[in-house]
Amino acid sequence: MANFKKMAKEIIDYVGGLDNIKEMSHCMTRLRLGLKDELKVKKHELETIDGVMRVVVIGGQYQIVLGGIVDEVFEEASKIVGDNVNVNKEMIQENLDSDTQRKKGKFIENLISLLSGIVSPIIPAMLAAGFISALAKLTVLAGVSETNTTIQILTVAGDVLYGFFPIFIGWSAAKYFKANIAITIMVVGLLVYPNFTALFTNFESLKFLGVPVTNVYYGSSVLPAIFAAYLIAKCELILRKILPNALRSIFVPFLSALIVIPLLIVVIGPIGVWGGEVFANLFRSTYELSPILAGAIIGGVWQILIIFGMHIAILGLVSAPNIAMYGRDMIIMTHAPSLICQITAGLAVALKAKDKKIKKNALTLSLTSFFSGNVVEPVMYGINLKYKKPFIAVCIGGAVGGAITGAAGAGTSAAVAFSIYTFPVYLGAGFGGLMLGCIVGGLVTFILTYIMGINEKESV
């Protein structure tokens, strides 16, 4: 049985100790650490810890891939470092400002890291919503009427995340920027509050202190909530310095909300929605130009995006808003066959390898990834990336499968990985094409992996 307390202590020691940690968080498979000085990190020692699959660095954040034990290790690490496990924005800004060239060179990486850090805590809710939706659809397939009230309740429960997505983003962003969570949720909640949206119907021209308020749909937005949380954190910081102690408890939250609300609905909200739309439209435009091309690109690069943690930001900015706005995502879900490709590559290694230990590991990790709901990190880091050629085959097979899936117009009603447990949310138009994409992409990957083989002495 793994000693999670020992693992947590070793990880903290090898990243330079407690004093070198700025933030700590985790996603489904990774412990994420923001550090002050990367020169203090002993990366090789980190990767040799029993249970650590790989160490990925992006934007100064160390992502330690642990797979299914991440929760246990995170819990033990939290006890060691205390309760402050989220990014302190001020420290990050000071660190970046100390080296202008480094800031410029890593701007995109830091932006992705920021978005991933905010979206990651919402992933469990996205998974829960997806599985609830899948359960409802699976029950209907089993013969229960769609009009059954239990089915109706489960369906609504599965949709609630997407109906209030900005609020979830606001909660996570408030934790990220160290803003007051309750104030942030109150302010961001205004964007999706029915009485606020009704004002645009009740009044011919809606103004705040004479300034026109733009009628914008915020239900699927992400950036306005992030900007709001950031501004509230800044306001609170400034107001605490200005106001005397006796007035802070009342006037800091009051003035923070009073300042940010008009900025949010007049300026930040519309601009944020526009910015999010620009990002999302990059994917939508490619899909509209050619679903086959879009599917091939997304399916071919998705596993690379997972390595750098970029997939989380894209899910938050594109896939979830698509589902919130249209009830279905047909674009980002074209990565689904690439998940199957990771597993078939591992199975090909298990069949091809001569070394009994490699065969056993490849088979075990492939089955683990499959039965865990296509959480592919175990086989990806444990086998396919380690021996390089299988991962190349995965990217090729993923592109082929993604192209077929895109051509079929397949979609999903929940932002969850395609697996034996979640397939009901992928049912509908194009489902047959999705299955064909998974089969063909998986076979292409298997055949290429088997033909190319592996150097059994090779490792990363």
CORKA-V633114 format. One record per run of one state. SS is the DSSP state (@ for helix, = for strand, . for the rest). FROM is the first residue (numbers start at 1). LEN is the number of residues. If there is no record, write none. Layout:
BEGIN
SS&FROM&LEN, SS&FROM&LEN
END
This chain:
BEGIN
.&1&3, @&4&11, .&15&3, @&18&3, =&21&6, .&27&3, =&30&6, .&36&2, @&38&3, .&41&2, @&43&6, .&49&5, =&54&5, .&59&2, =&61&5, .&66&1, @&67&15, .&82&7, @&89&9, .&98&2, @&100&6, .&106&1, @&107&14, .&121&2, @&123&19, .&142&7, @&149&15, .&164&1, @&165&13, .&178&3, @&181&12, .&193&1, @&194&9, .&203&4, =&207&2, .&209&2, =&211&2, .&213&10, @&223&20, .&243&2, @&245&45, .&290&1, @&291&17, .&308&2, @&310&17, .&327&2, =&329&1, .&330&2, @&332&21, .&353&3, @&356&16, .&372&5, @&377&8, .&385&4, @&389&20, .&409&3, =&412&1, .&413&10, @&423&4, .&427&4, @&431&22, .&453&8
END
